[in-house]
Amino acid sequence: MPKIANRTKQIQVFNVPCRIGCNGEGCLCTEVTIQLAAVDADGTRGVRVIDRRLPGSVTFLAGENREVPAFVASSPDVKRAIDRGALRLL
């Protein structure tokens, strides 16, 4: 696992997109249950439950060094921060 250092004096948060075909193992996404009020065709009301997976995020404290999974280091936002010099691969 690569180690990344935050070189700035402020907290940085990066959204990490969920991998294609994610099953929740080895990924940072979280499962969220949404309950919606629905009106059926016959006019009765009911509750519709939707389960979704939402992408996670990684937070680097000021001056923090942290080991992260390889897919985090290859995400577009983290790559841009490395190119800017805000983060550094160790």
N, C-alpha and C positions, 0 to 999 in steps of 0.2 A: 504494500500500500504506500502510495506517495505521501510525503509530508509537506504541508503547505504552511508558510509563515505569513502573517498579516504584518505588513511593513508600515502601516499608517497608525495614527494616534486616535483612531476612532473605530467603532464597531462596524463590521461589514456583514451584510446578509445577502446570500445568493440563493435564488430559486433554482432547484435542480429538477429538470423535467423527468417525468416517469419514463422508464424504458419501455419500448414496444414489447408487448407480450408479457408484461409484468404480472407476477403472481403474488407480490407482496414480500417475497423473500429476497434479501440482498438489494433492496431498493429503499429509498427514503420516503416513498409515498405513504399516505395514510388513507384508511377507509372511512368514509363518512356516510351516514344514513340520513336521508332527507325525507321528511314526511310532508306530503302535499294533500290539501283538501281537493277532492275530485267529485264532479257531478256525473253520475252515470246517465246512460241514454234514457232510462225510465224515470229520471228526475230525482233519484235517491242520492244522498251524499255519502261519501265514504272517504277513507284515507288511502292514499297511494304511497307506498314506500319505495324509494329509489336508493340503491346502494351504489356509490361512486368511489373511485380512487382519485385522490388529489395529490399533485406533486408536492414534495417536501422542500425544505430549505436547510442551508448550512449557515451557521453564524460563527464568525471569527471575531473574538475580542481583540482589543488593541494590543499589538505585539505578541499575539498568541501563535504558537506553533502546534499544529495538529495533524495527525495522520487521518487521511480520508480515503474512501474507496476510489478506485481508478476512474470509475465513471463520473465522479464528482469533479476530478481534476480535468476531465475532458469535456465538461459542459461548456457551452458558449460563453456564459457570463463569467465563469471562473477564468477561462482562457483570455478574455478581454482584460480582466483585472491583472493577470500575470503580464500581459503585453504592456499595460499602462505602468507597471511597476508597483501597484498597490499590494499584490501578493507575490510570493516567491516560492518556487519549488525547491525543496531541500533534498 
